[in-house]
Amino acid sequence: MNITSGTTWEEQVGYSRAVRIGQLVEVSGTTAVEGENRIVGIGDPYRQTCFVLQKIEKALIEAGASLKDVVRTRMYVTDISQWEAIGKAHGEFFAEIKPSATMVEVNALINPDLLVEIEATAYIQ
């Protein structure tokens, strides 16, 4: 089952927001873009992370899962010195779940105003 958010990028690049195969759900790299091109939380890594995790939660729900099913997250950040703000937001969403997590600094994301991109893997029990 492929989950789409309807953006033109999915068609142009050839990907889905999320894919469910059996009990496994993989959520693609997700950024703080609303609609086609409005970036949420410019300059605010905490706000961007919260927005991204809300988008991931929505995709999971469409796939028949929830945040409690997440077993792994991967966070790509453009400034690792902002790890505490990003980690705080991640902790607020996953405090009780505690999935396996990775945070790495990358040189850039697709737009210089994007500070964080997150992928998630969920397993529905």
Secondary structure, DSSP 8 states (H G I E B T S, - for coil): -EE----HHHHHHT--SEEEETTEEEEEEE-SEETTTEESSTT-HHHHHHHHHHHHHHHHHHTT--GGGEEEEEEEES-GGGHHHHHHHHHHHHTTT--EEEEEE-S--SSTT--EEEEEEEE--
